[in-house]
Amino acid sequence: MIEGSQQYWRWREYHLVFPEKRPKQSSIITAGVDIGSVSSKAVIMVNGEIYSISIMRTGSSSPDSAKKVMEWALKDTELKLSDIHYIVGTGYGRVNVPMAHNTLTEIACHAKGANYIWGPTVRTILDVGGQDIKAIKCDEKGKVLSFLMNDKCAAGTGRGMEVLADLLKIPIEEMGAVSLNVDEEPEPVSCTCVAFARTEAMWLLRRGWTKEKVLAAYMRAMAIRMCNLLQRVGCESELAVTGGQSKNVGIISRVESLLGMKTLPMPEWEKDGRDPMAAGAIGAALFAKALHEKAKK
């Protein structure tokens, strides 16, 4: 492939099914559909356990993205959409999930999903989405106690990383590791807006900075921004990171260093579906189960 034609921003889309969770006649089957600004996620649960998960890029139409990601989650499951007892929509495009019985905010769903992924010890969640960052405090049941959100620009979020990946010609899923290949941490970049950060990155490259140093400066700036939000909400251990940047080791390691606190480890999500990127859809599917059981009573 010619280097110039490679889409460095394109992250991996995937679909997983866990056949050991196959539904029986008495099973409660629920689903959560999280339509974010950059990615769409769908999770199907059987009796509150993950059966299928799909993650793909959000298209220009939220309803179409919801249909496509749900269809992909159903693939290879022997289920039809009509077999699902209750569906909850969440995320940026939650009001445009045509098959949803109900909708809930991504804040509530990420807290519930983090509680499922890591357990009841989670007290603070940093959710780095496609276009915003959220700091959430929750109790032992995953109920939101307070939150703060920074949505003024997309710097440090999934969209910001996509822009830098194409500028620096580094695959987006490798950027975190590449940013750690510096002898010492540079000063953080001064700009937080994606457009200006891109301009500043180009200026630094022209000054002779390596790609690794530019990335380190950018990720340090974003980690500082995230830690400020966490400290304002009152960060407590244990701290979980959700969203696409939960897999960015460059961001995670810098957040840990600045806070003097370890984040909860990345689960073996390919084995059981407990993917922090899909925390919102996982939480939505859990809420769907509770709402279905309430309606039956």
N, C-alpha and C positions, 0 to 999 in steps of 0.2 A: 504494500500500500504506500502511495506517495504521502510523505509526512504532512503536507499541507491539506490533504483531504481527510485526515483522521479527525474524528469528533472526540476531542479529549474530554469534553464535558459530559459525555454520555456514560452514565453509571449503569450498573447491571440491573436489569429487570428480571424477576424470577417468580416461580410458582412452586409451592411445596405441598405435598399431601402426605398425611401420616395415617396409613391404612389401619393401624392397630386401634385407631379411635373410630372406626367405621360405625355408623349409627345402627341401633337395633329398633325394634318396633316401638318401644316405650321411651326412646330417647327424646330429649328436648334439643332441637336444632335451632341455633340462632346465628346471626351474622352481624358484623360491624363493617361499615364502609366509610373510610376516611378519605375525603377528596381534598387534598392539599393544593397549594398553588403550583407546586412543582411535581409532586408524586401522588398517586392514588393507591390506596391499600384496601384490601378486603380480607376479612378473617371469618371463617366458618367454624363454629364451635359445636361440639356434641357434649351435652351435659356439662358445659362449662370448661371443656378441654379443647385445645386447638386441634382441629381436624384438617383444615386447609388454609393456606395463606397465599396471597398474590400481591405483588408490588410492581407497578408500572408507572410510566410517566403520564402526568395529567395532560390531556389534549386541550384544544381550544374550547370544547364544550364540556361543562361539568356533568350534565346528564349522560352524555355519551361515554365519558370516562368512567362514571359509576357503573354503567351497564357492562362495559368491556372488562373492568377489573373484577366485577362480580362473576361474569361468565368464565373468566380465567380461573377464579377460585373454585368454581363448580366443576371444572374440567377434571376428568379422571376420578371423580368422587362417587359416581352413580347416583348423584342427587340432581334434582331439578330445582329451579327457583321456588316453585310452589311447595316443595318439601320443607322449606325453612319456615319455622313457626313465627319468628319475629326478627326484624332487621332494624338497626339503629344507624342513622347517618350522622357523621360528624365531620369536622374540618372546615376549611375555608369555603367549600362548596356544598355544605351539608343540606342546605335548603333545596338543592338540585339533585338529590338522590331519589330517582323516581320510584324505586322499589321499597323505600324505607317506611316503616310504620310510625317512626318517631325520629326526632333529631335531638342531639345534645351537643354542648360545646366541646371543643377539642381539649380544653383545660380539664374538665371533669373526666373525660375519657383517657387522657394521658396519665392522670393520677391513678385511676383505676387500673389501667394497663400496666403501669410501673409496679403497682402493688402485686399484680398477678405474676409479672416477670421475675421480680426479685424477692417478693415476700413482704410481710407486714412491718419490717424494720425500716422501710423507706420513709424518710421524712421530708426530703427536698428533691425536687425534680427540675432539671434544666432541659427544656425542650427547645431544640434548635431546628426550626422548620425551614420551609422553602423561602419565606420572606419575613419571618419574625423570630424573636427569641422570647421565651417565657420562663419565668422562675416561679415554681409552684411549691407551696407547703401543704402537706397532707397528714392525716392521722394514720393509725395502724390498719384501718380498713380501706385506705385509698380515697378517703373523702377530702375534698379540697377545703383547706382552712383559710388560705390567702394566696394571692398571686400578683405578679407584676409582669408587664408585657412591654417589649420595645419593638414597635412596628413602624418606626419612622423611615427606615430604609432597609435594604436587603443585605447590607454588609455582614459578613460572617455567617450568613445563612447558606442554604443550598444554592440559591441563585448566585450569590456572590462568589462561591467556590467554582461554579460553572464558568463564570466570566474569567476568573484567573486561570483556570485550567486551560482554556483555549488560548489566552494570552501567552502563557509560559510554555505551552505545548507539553504539558505533563498530564497523564491520565488522572482524572479526578479522584479515583480510589487510591492513588499512590501519593497524593499531595501531602497528606499528614506525615507519612514516613520520610518523604523527601525533605520536609521542613525541619526535621530533627538532625539532618546531616550538616550541622554547622559547628564550628569550634566553640563559639560563644554566642549567646543570644544578642541580636542587634536591637537597637532602639525600635519600638513599635512604629508603624507608619502613622502619619498624623491624620490621615483622612479615614472616615468611616463610611462615607457614601460610596456605593459600588462604582459609579462613574468616575469619581475623583480618585478613588483607590487605584483604579485601573491606570489612570493618567500618572499617578505617583509611582506605580510599579514600573511603568515604561521609563520614567525619568531615572529611577534608581538603576535599571538595567543599562541605560545609556551611560551612567556614571561608572559602570564596571562592576556593579553588584552581581553576584551569582544568582541563579534562579532559587537555589536553596536559601540564600540569605534574604531575598525578597519575600519568599513564602514564610520564613521564620518571623520576619518583621510584621507581616500581615496577620499571621495567626496569633502572634503575641498581642497585637492590638485588639483582636477579636476576643481573645481570652480575658483580657482586662475588662472589656465591655461586659462580657458575660458575668464575670465575678462581681462587678459593681452591682449588677441587677440581683444576683444571688444575695449579696450582703444587704441590699436594701430590703429584700423580702425576709431576711433573717435566716441565713443558711444554717441548717442543722444536719448532722450525720444521721442516717446514711443518705448519701447523695447519689441519685441516679441521673443519667443523661439519656434522653430519648431523641427521636428524630434522626434524619440522615447523618448529621455530624456526630452522632454517638459512635460512629465507626472511624472517626478522624483522630488518629493517635496524636497528631500534632496539636490539635485543640485540647484534647483530654489531658495530655501530660502537662500542658501549660496551665490549664485551669487548676489541676491538682497542686502544682507548684505554687501558684499565687495564693490559693486558699490554705495551703498546708494541710490538705485533706485528700484522702483517696476517694475516688468515685467507685461505685459498685462495678465489679468486673463484667465484661461482655459475656452473656450467656452463650451456650453452644446452640445457637438458634437454628442452625441447619438440621439439628437432630430432633428438635421439639417445637419449632416455630416461635419460640419466645424472643422475637426480634424487636429490639428497641425502636427500630425505624417504624414498626407497625403498632407501637404501643397504643396509639389512638384508636385504631380499628379493633385491637384486642379489648380495650376498655369498653368500646361501643357494643361488642358482642356480649360481654359480661352484663352490661346494663340491659341488653335485649333479653337475656335470660331472666333477669329479675323482673322486668316489666311483663314478660309473658306469664311468669308464675303468679304475679300479682293479679293479672287479668283473669287467670283461671280461677283464682280464689273468689 
